[in-house]
Amino acid sequence: MMRRVLAGLAAALAGLASPAQAEIRALVVAISQYTAPIPSLEGPPNDAAALTSLLKGEGATDVVTLRDGDATRANIRRELSALGKRARPGDWVIFFYAGHGAQARSADASETDGMDEFLVLGGFRSAKPDPEQFVLDDDLHGWLVNFFPTSVNVLQIADACHSGTMNRAVTRSVFKPRQAMPNPLAIALPLGPPDPAAKAPAGASPPNLVYVGAAQDNQFALEGPLPQGDSPSRGLLTYALEGALKDRRANGHLAADLDDDGKLSLVELASSLETRTRDLSSTQQWASTSVPARNERSVVFQPLKAPAPEDRPIEVKAADDRAADLLGGKGPWASIPRGVPDLTWSAKEGWVTDSRGDRVAENLTSVEALAGVIVKRRVVRELAGSANERQLKVDIGPRPKGQLYKTGENVDLAVRHSGAAVYLTAFNLAGDGTVQMLYPLAGDGDGRMAAGDTRVVMARTKAAAPFGVDNVVAVATPAEPRTLRATLNRVNGKRDAEVAAGAVRDELDQARGQAAMALGELYTGP
């Protein structure tokens, strides 16, 4: 692409138990076995095991798990009520659900979209719904409000579809849907049992409830093999949560710790989950979170042990004889004849696809260009861990996210920023790792955004080679980033994604929380 051609913590923790005295308690619900025609899932047991291990690593001892047939409405309600009685001021209570989410037409006039979102429990039948086999989002909200006083902190995590207010599903690739029914208008849910605790008091949201959903309401939440094509199935949200607590920058600091203070606040975690889920799903899904401003600095999880350095080469499978011959040489890849590769390459036709089936590069016929694709994929994943898209956001239009821009079609690029005055710098990483400077160019001045300037239109450009998956990188800094810009201008037009990304990381490290970085993704093709 070429330019110009979770509500949160109680109001005051000072009066509560100190963090050393507070405990983490949890109810983990995982549903994988469903009644046909609702498809069963592979990932929820793995998600539940991963989260339970994570919680125990954080020191939690009060963790209750309900799976499949044991996870009825009555049992979920009972365990939440019991947790509320055991919890003490300052504790964190986590309700985690992995399984299908769904919508049905609602008779509730307060539902503006005419839909009820609900958790789909094992045994649910759309033809004759049993109130014991589903939980409405409003009922769950009521339980979390009524069973837990505001002195107890509650974190709700829903790795399911329709989880913008609650949702899990997919349209293509190795990822599978966690959406139970394709047509929510086809069913109506019966009334549940009388339950005063399922009704939250009217008025403002409680100050002790933090929410993390896997996807926006109009998206599918996905599960699939992670991190590799032959790995066990995982929900993207839960996998992203682990990554946010483990992944480090080159300096050893937690990548998601945006202000570099050694702690992962709720707002930093939320920002990381939104970026990570979008990156993992190729813009099909991004997390939905609710963290009130007054509680953004609150901390729930301590960083986990850093993962071992990645020494596994990218696995590439040849789609034709020419690619097979070229892959026999040396490079940052391992050529595999069968199995599920990270990338598949047709040197004859020039395309490269990833394990999800997306074309990440076009017109690529040399091993040097293939190496550029591999390096670019790695550095984008690293950058995503440090993105702060609550402060800085890249807008790409006019097409919806994930749609293809063909050669010559207009692409609108803009950046939104909130906060004090900053200097904006932006560049594109084309599918093969080619660096393309976007902002500021001649005529743009020094790129300064004054306080209150919330949006800068960088360009209306046209899709052009090299084609594939493009990633726009925007960086907002408190001072003019002369070194960063000099580096980007030096590698402009070159296949040097690693150099460009290293310059961004250096700028973020030096700014120590005063800079922000965001990513935008689009697909281009001939």
N, C-alpha and C positions, 0 to 999 in steps of 0.2 A: 504494500500500500504506500503510495507516494502522496505527500501533501501538495496541494495546489496544482495538480494536473487533474424476660422473666420478671410485672412489678417487683421490687427488691427488698433489702434488709429493713429491719425496724428502724424508726427514725433516729434513735440515738443508741449506739452500742455501749456507750460509756456506763450506762446503768445496768447493763446485762452482764452475764458471765463473761469472763475474759476468754479469748480464743483458746488458751491452754486448757480451760475447763470445759469448753463447748465440745459437743460430739457431733459426728455426722451419722445420721440414721437414714435408712432407705427402704423403700418398697420397690422391687424390681419385677416388672410384669413382662413376660415374653410369650407371644403367641406365634407358633409356626404351623400348627396343624389345623386346617380348616376343612369344612364340609363342602364338597363340590356343589355348584360350579365355582365357588370361591377358591382360588388357587392357594395351595400351601406355600410357605416361605422357608428359605434355608437360613437366612441371616439372623433372625431374632435370638436363637440359642447362643450363637457366637457373640452377639452384642451384649446379651445379659452376662455371659461369662466374663467378657472383657470389662464391662462396667463394674461388676462385682469385684474383680481383681483390682481395678483402679481404686475403688472405695476402700478396700481392705488395706491397700498400700498407703492410703491417706489416714489410716488408723481407725476406720469404722469397724465396729463390732456388732452393731444392731442392724443387720441387713436381712430382710425377708424377701424371698423370691416366690412368685406364683407363675406357673407355666401351664399353658394349654388348658386342659379340662379343669384344673384347679383354679384358674383365673376367671371366676364368675363375678358378676356384679356384686353379689352379697359378700363374697370373700374379699374383693378389693376394698369395699366399703369398711368391712370389719377390720382389716389390717391397717387402713389409714386411721380409723378411729383409735385403734390400740396404739399406734405410733404417736398420735396426739396426746394420749395419756402418759406415755413414757417420756416424751420430749420435755426438756427443761429450757428455761430462758437462755437464749444465745445459741442453742443447737441449730444445726442445719438438717432439715428433713428433705430428702430427695425422692420424688416419685418419678420413676422411669418406665416408659412403655415402648416396646418394640413389637410391631405387628402391623396389620392392616388398619388403615383409617378409611372412613367413608363419609358420604353425605346422603341425606334423604330429605324429601320435601317436608317442610315444617308447617305446623298449624300455629306456630308462635308468631304473632304479629311483630314482635320486637326483632326477629331475624330479618335484617334488611335484604338479604339475598334470597330469602324464602327457603333456606336450607338449614338443617341441623347437621352439625359435624359430630361424629361419634367414633369411639373405639370399637372395633369389631373383634369380639371375643370368640374363642373356639366354639364350634357347634352352631354359630349363627346361620340362619336360613333366611334369605331375602323373601321367600314366598310366605313364610309364617314366622316373623321375628319373635323371639322369646326375650322378654325384658331382662332375663338373667344373662343374656349373651351379648349385650352391648351396654356401653356407658356413654350417655350424652356429654358433650363438652361442658354444658351448663351445670349438669349434675356433679361432674368431677370438680369443677370450679367451686361449687357450693360446699363440697366436702372439704376441700383444701382451706377454704375460708373459715368454716364453722368448727372444724376439728383442731385447728392450730391457732392459738392466740398470736397476736402480732409480736409478742416477745420471742416467738420461735420463727426462724427463717425457713422458707419453703422454696425449693427449686424444682420446677416441673420440667421434665425433658420428654418430648414425644417424638420418637423416631418413626413417624408414620405419615401417611398422606393426609392432606387437608389440615396440616398442623400450623398454618399461618395463624389459625385460631385452633387448629389440630389436623394432620394428613400423611400414605406411603405408596408410588407407582411409576412406570416409564414407557417411553414411546419407541425406543430403538436400542440396539447394541446389547452388550453382555449384561447390562443392568436390567433388573426385573422390577415390575410394579409392586408397590405395597398399597394398592388401592383395590378394595374388595369388589366393587361393582362399577361398571362403566357408565351406567345410567342412573343417577341418583333420583330422578323423577319417577322411576319405576316402582318405588316402594314408599310406604308410609310406616313409621314406627308406632307401635302401640304405646299407651301410657305405661310408665313404670309404676312400681309400688309406691304408695304414699310415703314420703320421706322428707320431713321438714329440713333435715340437714343438707339436702340437695339444693336448697335455695339460698343463694348468697344474699345478704342484706343489700338493699338498694343504696346507691350512692357511689362514692369514689372507690377505686380499686384499693384493696388492702396494701399497706406498705411493706408487707413481709413476703410477697409472692413474686418470684422471678420466673419468667417463662422462656423456654427454649424449644422451638419447634423445628422440625427437619426441613420444612419448605414453606413457601408462601401458599396462600389458600388456592391460588390458581395454578399450582404446580404439582408435579408428582414427586414424592420422596422415593429415593432409589436404594436398592440393595444389589450387590454384585461382588465379584472376586476382587479383593483388595489385600495387599497393594499390587499384586501381579495377576495375570489372567488365569493362573492355576491356583490362586490362593483361595482359602475358605470365603464364603459369602459373608459380607458385612453391610450394615446400614451405613450410608455415607456420613450421617450426622455423628454417630457414635465413633466411627473411625476418625473423623475430623477432630472430635473432642480429645482423643488420645494424642493425635498429632500436635494439637495446640499445647498440650502439657509436656511434650517431649522434645519437639524439634528445636534445634539451636541454630543461631547465626554462626558465622565463621569465628567470631570472638568468644564463642562459648555461652553467650547469653541466650535466654529463651527468646525464640523468634517472635512469639506473640506478646511479649512484654514490651509494649510500644514505647513506654517512657523509661525503660531500662533501669527500673528501681528494684529489680530482684523479686517482684511480686506480680502475680497475674490477677488483675482486678476483673470484676464482672464485665465491665464495658470492654476491656481488652479481649476477654474470652469471647464475648458476643461478636465483636468485630472479626476476630479470627475465624469463628465458625461460619460466619456469613461468606467470607472470602474462600475458605477451604472447601466448603460444600459446592460452591459454584465452580471452583477450579476442578474438583474431582469429577463433576458431572458434565463438564463442558457446557456450562451455563443453563443446564436443564433445571437446576435446583439450587436455591440458596436459603440458608437457615432464616427463620423468623425469631426474633428475640425481643424481650421487653425488660428493660432495666431502667428504673427511674433515675433521673439525673442525680438526686441526692445520695444514691447508693452505688454510683458507678465505681467508686474506689474500693468497694467491699471485696473481700477475698474469700473464696470457698476452697479451692484446690491449691495445693502446693505443687510446684513443678516435679515431674517424674524424672527418673534417671534417663539421661540422654541415650537415644538409640545408638547402636554400633555404627561406625561410618559405613556408608553405602559402598560396597566393593563389588556388587553384582553388576556386570555389564548389561547394557540394554540388549534384549534379545530381539533379533531381526530375522524374519523369515522371507525368503525369496519367492516372488510370485512368478518369476520367469527365469530362463537359463542365464540371461545376461546378468541379472541381479545376483544369481547364485555364484557366477564367476567372480564378480566384483567383491562380494562379501567374503570371498576366500582370503582376501588380503587383510592387513592390519588396520585397526580402527577402534573407536570406543563402542564396540558392539560385539555380540556373540551371535554367530549365525546358527540358527536351529532349523532342521528340516521339517519338524512337525511340532505339534503341541500348540499352546496359546502364546504367541509372541507379544512383545510390547509394541512392535511395529511390523508391518508387512510392506515390502517394497517391490514395485514393478519398475525396473530400470528401463525396460523397453517402452512403456507408456508414461513413465515419469511420475507416477503417484506413490504416495506413502500414506497408509492408513494406520490408525492406532488400534488398540485392542477393543475399543468401543465401536469401531467401524467408521469413525470420522476420518475424512481426508485431511491430514495435517500439512501436507505439502504437495504441490503440483510441479510438473516440468522439471523433475529432479532426476538427473541421469548420471551423476558422478558420486563417488564415495566421499569426496570433499564436501559436497552439498548435504549428503546424508549425515555426515558428522556434525554439520551445522544444525540440522534438525534435532539431533540427539542432545547436543550441548544446550540448545535453546530450551528444550523441554525441561531439562534439569534446572536451569537457572530460573525459569518462570515459576516452577514449583517452590523453589527456595524463596523467591521474592514474595509469593503469595502468603507465606507464613508471617511476614512482617507488614502486610498491608493494613492500613487504617482507613477503611472505607466509610466509617462514621464521620470522619473529619474531611476526607477528600474522596471524590467519586468521579469516575470517568463515565460520561454519557455518550453512547454510540447509537446513532439512528440513521435514517428514519425507520428502518425495519425492526421488528421485535428481536429480542436476544436470540442468538442461535441460528438466525436465517442467513442464507448465502447472499453475498454481494458479488455480482458478476462484473467482469472487466468493463470499465467505463461508467459504472453506476455510481451515483453520488453517495458519499458517506459523510455524515455530519459528526463532527468531533467537538466535544465541550467538556469542561471540568467544573465541578461544583465544589466549593470549599466553605467551611464554617470556621469562624475564629478570627484571630488577629491578622494583620497584614502579612503576606508571604510573597515569595518569589516562586513562580510556577515554571517548571521545566518538564517537557514531555517528549517522548520518542516512541517509535514503534519497533517491535521485534517481529519481522516477517516470519513465515513458516519455516524458512531455512536458516533463521538466525541472523539475517541481515538487519543491521541497525539503520533506522531512518529517523533523522531528527525532525521533530514536529513543531516544537515551541520552546523558546522564541526563535524566530527566523528574522531575516532582514525586514524591517518595517514594524516589528512587534515590540520594539523598545526592549526594556530589561525584564519584561515578564512579571512586573510587580502587580499583585492583587491587593488593593487597599482593604483595610478592615471594612466589612460590610459588602464588599464585592463578592457575591455568592456564586457567580457563574462567569466563566470566560469561554467564549467560542473560539476554539483554536483554528478551525478550518472547515470549509466544505471541500472535501477532496474526492477523488475518484478511485475506485478499486483498480489496482494495477499489479503486475508481477513484481516480486515473486508471490505466487498464490499459496493459499493454505490457511492455517490458523494464525491470525495476527493477534499480537498482544500489545496494546497501548499501555505504556508505563508513564504515570504522572507523579511528579515529586514536588511537594511544597516545602520550602525551607524558609527560616526566619531571616537569613542573609542571602545575598546573591551568590549562588553556588558556582563560582568561576571555575573551580577545578573540575566539577562534574560536567559542566557545559563544554569545557575545553576537551575533555575526554570523549564526550559524545560527538562533538564535531570532528574529532580526529578519526573516529571509527565510522562516521556516517557513510552509509553505502557499502560497508564492509560486513562480512559474516563474522562479527565479533561480539556475540551476545554475552559471552562470559566477561569480557572487558567492561561492557556497558553495565551489566548487573553488579560487578564488583565496585564500580564507581558509585552506584546507587547505595550499596551496602555501606561503603565508607562514609558517604554523606549522612546516612541515618545514624551510624555509630557516633559520628562527631557531634551531631545535633542533640543526642541524648534526650529523646522524647519531644524535642521542639520541632521536628520535621514530620511529615506524613507522606505516605506513598500509597498509590492505588493502581489497580489494573483494570483494563477493559479488554474484552475479547470479541473478535468478529471473524467470520469465515469469508474468504474471498476465493474466486475461481474464474477460469477463463470463460 
